[in-house]
């Protein structure tokens, strides 16, 4: 068979290595069905692994025997073996440390058997091995690090196996150029697109073998409309806007319990957004409220608690729906999107100890969302409303001026942007119809992709570790997590978020602490759910 030498060739090889192969059976030292010399044994036919060989045996060949398994320590009674050959046997598994004690073994040929599985530590301890053949078996993959510690290898034969050329062979492709040995790998048996292609011709870069998973970690009682991460005094925090509980709830990490716990809350009935701003030792929180007026709270220093500082534009902010932070001319500002017909979206900037209206924007359009972004090196503001397409403003001469609107984007409830590969992308949320992904072309946002999104109020891009994700929340179905595939430039489905299922999600945010990454999902009709981000090595 291709890839397998005949038994005679192996014996000649052994003879060339100086191991005796004169087949004269010594008296009382050779099991039935074996041919033996002083140093060698050839066994053929129905028998189990013999235990009566001399401990000085140098060569053992087992052909069509009754050996059914290779367990740990199978050859401890033969520590002097230099050559071990299995041909046409019936065992299918090689266990860890099957060849323990064979520190002098140089030639190991396991060919034309039915082996479908080999344990990752099966070859451990073979520190003198130079020739290894696993040819013509039933191996679809090899365990990672199978050849670890085998620095003396000069020839490896893996041909004739039905290898599946997926992530399981990636480590093998990466190992071959690093080893000082000739390696025969043969062809791929699958998947269909790679059938008959030689393994050695595969490019390791074609395999996408790093996966991620978001698994449930913790639940925070009470529903929420918004969630915002921030760092204060070197510690990560999260603030939740909880309208039915009437508060902004600040959470911090409990290192002893390894969970998130409440640190402080501020009273904010009917709150829709809690926006934190850290200025040195000072912590500010804007509480945008539907009724009763929006407020700014302040903590002057870490040893004090948050306290009301200022009522914000009570005659302009009648029905806030969103709030964002931006820096203009090196000064911190808030922009609050107002959804009432009589109010207007308002830009508030710091003036002395407080924040005061700097500009009214987009009056009479019932804005539902504001998004701050930078284009062409200048601050921009994108406003979505219930009455027209999203409008893009740019900062010119100390104020925002209308630049353009976004074509093909009707009934957009919210917009969020992200950057990847030097490009700026928009995720546009639509409650009815398809949500959209757009890309900035230098003068306009152009449609790139549509995603079905019935019942969606949030389409949130998040960069977690190395993964650009986007989560599409739905009131009627599971929330979907997408990942940007850089080679395609498109968002591809990754997983459904849950269980537990999210009930009317409205906002997502992530936070990294203690080497772990967490995703918060604020839900309008259910509790806030926290998921943990895990990286998966699919090539292991």
N, C-alpha and C positions, 0 to 999 in steps of 0.2 A: 504494500500500500504506500501511496505517496506520503513522504514525511516520516516513514518508519524504516529503519534498517532491519535487515534479517538478523535472526539470532546468530548466524555464523559471523556476520559482520561485527556484531557486538563482541563475540568471543575473540575474534582476531584483534579487535581494538584492545581488549583486555590483555591478550597475549603480548601485544606491543607495549603495554604498560608494565610488563614484567610480572604478571600474575599467572600462575600455573593453570593450564587448561587441559592437561592430560587426564582423560576421563577413566581412571582406574579406581573402582570402589574399594576403599579400605574396609577391612573386616570389622563389623559391628559398629561402624561409624556413619553409615549412610542409610537414611530412612527408605522404606519401600517406595518405589516409583521415582527414586532419585538416582542420578549418576554422579558419582563423586570421585574426586582426586584428593590429594593431600590438602589442597588449598581451595578447591572449587566444588560447587554442587549445582547440578541442573536437575530441576524437579518438574515433572510433567504428569498430568492426569489428575484424578480426583483425590486430593488430600488437603488437609488443613496445613497451616503454617507449621513446619516441623520445629521441634524444640531440642532435638538431640544432636544438632551440629556441633562441631568443635568450635570453641571460642576463638580459635585462630583462623577461622575460615576467612578467605579474602574475597571470594566471588560467590554470589548466589543468584540463580536465575529461576524464576517461577513461571511456567508456561501452562496455560489452560488448567490451572489447579482449582481446588475447591475453596480457596481463600475468599471469604465473604466480606471481610472488613479489615482495615488497618487502624488499630487502636493505638493509643499512646504507649510508647515503650515496647512496640512489637518486636524490636531487634536488639533489645538490651543484652541478650545472651551471645550476640555476635559483634562485639565492639571493634573487631579488626577489619570488617568488611571494607573493601575498596570499590567493589562494583555490586550493584543491586539492580536486577532487571525483572520487570513484570510484563508479561505479554498475554493478551487474550484471556484475562481472568474475569471473574464475575463481580468483584466488589465495585461499589459505586461511590463510596465516601472515604476520604482520607482525613483522619482526625488530627487535632493538635498534637504535636510532639510524637507523631507516628514513628519518626526516625531518630528519636532521642538516643544518645549514646554513640551514634555513628560519626564520631568526630574525624575519622580517617576516610570516610566515603568520598570518592572522587567522581564516580559515574553512577547516575541514577536514571534509569529508563523505565517509564511507566507508560506503555504504549498499547494501543488497540484493546483497551479495557472499556468499561462502561461508566467511567468516573464522570459524575455530573456535578460533584461538589468537592472542594478541597478547603480545609480549614485554614485560616489566615496564619496560624503558627505551625502548620504541618511540617515545614522544612526547617524549623528552628534548630540551631545547633550544628548544621552541616557546614562547618567552617572550612572544610577542605574541598567542597564540591566544585568541580570544574565543568562537567557535562550534565545537563539536565534535559530530559525529554518527557513531555506530557502529550505527545502527538497522538492524534486519532482516538480521542476520547469523546465524551459528551459534554464538555465544558462550554457553557455559554458566557461565563465570566470568571475572572480570577479575583480573589480577595485582595484588597489593597495591602501593600507592604508584604506580600507573600515572599518576595525575594530579599527582604531586609536581613542584613547580616551575611549575605552570600557574596562577599567581595571577591572571591576567587573564581567566580563563574567566567567561563570563556565561550561556552556554546549553550544556547537555549533553543529548544525546538517545541513550538506550540501549534504546529500546523495540523490541519485535519480536525479541528474543533469547531463546533457551530457557534462561534462568538457572536453575541449581539452587540453591535457597535453603537452603543448608547453611552450614557454617562459612566457606566461601569467599566469601560475600557479606557477612560480618560487617564487614569493614573498610569496605566501601562504605556500609553503613548508618550507620556511625560517622562517615564522611567527609561525607555529604550535609548534616547540620545545621551543619557548620563552614565550608562554602564559600559564597561570595557569588555563587551562580549558580543558575538554575533547572535542575532535573535531571528528565528523563523516564526512568523506569525500567521501566515495563511490569509484566507479571505473572510469577509464578513458574511454571516448567514442571515443577518437582519440588522435593522429594519429594512423594509422593501427598497427604500431609496438608496441604500448602501450595499445591497446584496451583491456579492462577488467582487466588491472593492477590497483591495489589499489593505490590511490594517496599517502597514507601514506608510501608506500613502495618505492616511487621514491627517487632517490638520487639527490639532487639539483645540484651536480657537473656535472651531465650528460647534463645539459642544457647550451648551448653556447648563452648567451643572451646579449652579448655586441657587438654591431656592429659599423662600422665606415663608413663615407661617405666623399668623396672628391668633393667639389662643387666649381665652378668657382668663382674667387674673383677679378682678375685684369688682364689686358693685357699690356705688354710692347712692344712697336713697335720695328721693325727691327728683322730680323732673328738672330739666335745664334747657335753656335756649342757647346758651353760649358757653364756651370753654376757652380759656386763654392761659398759656404757659408764660412764666417769667422767672427770672433769677434775681434773688434779693439777698444781699450779704453772702454771696457765694453759694447759696442753697437754691435748688430748683423748687418752684411753687406752681400751683395751678389755681385759677379762680373760676368758679362756676356761677353763671347767672341763673338763679333759680326763682322764676316769677311766682310760682304758687307758694313757695316757702317765704317769698318776700325778702330775699337776701342775695348778697354776693358772698359766696362761701369760698374761703381760701384754704387750700389743702397743702400739706407738706409731707415729706417722706419720714416715716418712723423707722429708724435704723434698727431698733431692737425688735419690733414686731414685723419688719419687712413688709409694711403696707402703707398706704396713704391714709392720713388722718386729718381731721379738721384742725386748723390752727387759729383761725379767726373768721368772724362773719360781720358784715355790715348790713344794716337794715335798708332794704330797697324794694318796697312793694311794687309789683308789676314790672320788675326789671327785665329788660331784653338784652342788655349787653353790659358786661363789667370789663372795662379796659384798663389794665395796669400800666403804669409808667414809672420807671425807676430813674431817679435823678440823684446819683450818689447815695447818701444815706437816707434820702427821702423817697418814700413810696406814695404814689398817687393812684387812686382808682376812680375812674369815671363810671358812674352808675347811670346808664341811660334808661329812663322809665317811661312807660306808656302814659301814665297819668300821674299827676302830682308833682311833676317837675324832675328834671335830671339834676344830679348832684356830683360834686367832686369831693372825694374824701382824701385825707392826707395822714400819713404817719411821718412826722418830722425826723424821727430817729428810731433805730431798731428796738430801743427799750420802751417805746410808747405804743399805744394802740391806735388804730385808725379812728379818725373823728371827722365829722362833716366840716368842709372848708368853705364851700361856695355853691350856690344855686347857679345853674348854667342856662343862660339865654331863655328864660321862661316864656317869653313872647314869640320866640322863633321855633323852639323845639317842642312841638305840640304832640307829636306821636313818633318818637324815634323808633327806628327799626334796625340800625346798625351803627357801630362806632369804630373808627380806625385811628391809629397814631401815625403821624408823619413829621418829618423835620424839614422846615422851610427856612432858608437863609440862616441856618445853624440854630434855629429856635424850635422847640417842641410844640406841636399843634395836635389838636383833635379835629376830626371831621365826623359829624353826626348826620346820617341820612335820615330825613324826616318823611314819613309816609302819609302825612295829612295834607289835605288840599290847601288849607289855610297856612300851614307852616312851610318851612323851606330848609333844605340841607344847609348846614352851617359849618363854617371853618372857624375854630376857636384856637387862638394862639396865646402863648404865655405873655403876660404883661404885668410885671411886678410879681406879687405873690399868687395871682390867680390867672385864669384863662378867660378871655373875652372874645366876642365875635369879631372876626377879621373880615369875613366876606359871606354873603348869602349866595347860594348856588341853586340853579335849576328849580326855581319857584314854580309851584302849581303842578309839578309832575309826579308827586307821590312816590318819592324814591324809596326803594326797598333795600338797597345795598350800595356800599361804597367800597372801592378797592384802590389802594395806593400802590403805584408801581413806578419804575424808572424806565424811560425810553429815551434813546439818543442822549443819555447823560443828563436828562432833566426830569424833575418830578412830574408825574402825571396822576390824574385822578379819574377813575372810571365809575360812573353812576348808572345803576340799573333802576328802572322804574316800572310801574304798572301801566304807563300810558304811552311809552315810546321805546325805540331801540336804545340800547346802552350808549351813553355819550361819553366821549373821551375829552378831558380837559388837560391842558398843560400850563405849567407855571411860567408866566411871562410878566416881567415888570412888577413883581411883588403881588400878583394876583393870578387866579386861575382863569384862563380863557378857553372857550370851546375850540377844540381842534377838529374833531370829526365824530361821526357815530360809527356803529358797527353794522355793516350790511348783513342780511340774511339772519338776523337775530331778533326775532319778535318774541314777546312774552317771556323775557329773561327775568328770572326772579333774583339771581345773585351771580356774581362773577368772582373768580379767584385766579391768580396767575402763578406761574412757576417758570424757572429758567433751566434750560438743559442744552448742553452743547453750544452755548453762545446764543441760543434763540430764546425768545420770550413767548410763552404759551398762555392761553386763557382757557379756563374751564367755565363754561356758562351753564347755569342750572335752569332747566325749564320744567315746570310742574306738569304741563301737558305737551306731548310731543317728545322730540329727541333733544337731550342735552348735547352740547357741542364742545369740541376742542378746536381752538383757533391759534394761528401762529402769526406773529408780527413780521411783516415783510419790508419794514422800513418806512412805510407810509400808512399802512392799513392792516387790521387783523383780518386774515383770510381763513375760511373754513378748511379744517384739516380732517375732522372725523366727527361722526354722529354716533351717539349711544342711546338706546331706548331707555327712557327714564320716567315713566308714568308715576306720578305721585312724589317726585323728587323736590326737596327744598334745599338740598346741599350737594354740591359736587366739589369736594375739597382735595386739592393737591397737597401732598406732604412728602418731604424728602426725609426718609428714615434710613440711617446708615448710608449705604450706597445706592439705595433704591428710590427712584422717583415713582411714588404711588399717587393714585387718585381714587378717592372713595366716593361712590355715588349712593347716597342714602335715599331710601324710599319709604313712603308711608304704607305701601300695599304689598311689598315683597321684601326679600332679603336684601340688605345693603351689599353692594358689589365692590370688591377691591380690584383695581386695575394697576398694572405696572407698565411704565414706559419702556418699550423695547428699542434700544438705541439704534439697532441696525435697520429697523423699519420706521422709526420715528413716530410710532403709534402706541396708544394704550391698549394693552392686551389683558383679558380677564385673568385674575390670579386666584381669587377665592371669594366665597361668600362669607360675610362677617357674622359670626355666631356659630354655635349657640353660646349664650342665650341670644335670641333674636332681638334686634333693636326695634323699639317702638317709637315711630315718628322721629328719626334722628334729625338734628338741626345743625350740629357743628361737630368737627373733629379737630383734635390737636394731639401732638406727641411731645414727649419729654424724655430726656436721657438722664439717668442718674445711676451711680454705683455700678457702671458698666452694663446697665440694663436699659432697654428701650420700651416705653409704654405708649399705648394709643388710648386716648380718651374719646368717648362717643357720648355727647350730650343729647338726650332724648326729650321731646316735648311731652310725650304721653307715657313715659316710663322712666325708670332710674337711669342714671349715668352708668355706662359700662366701661370697664378698663380692660384692655387687652395687652398682652406682652408680645413683643416682636422677637421672633427666633430666626436665626439663620440656619439653613439646612445645607449640608454638603451631599448632593445627590450622587456624587461619584464614589462615596465611601461604600 
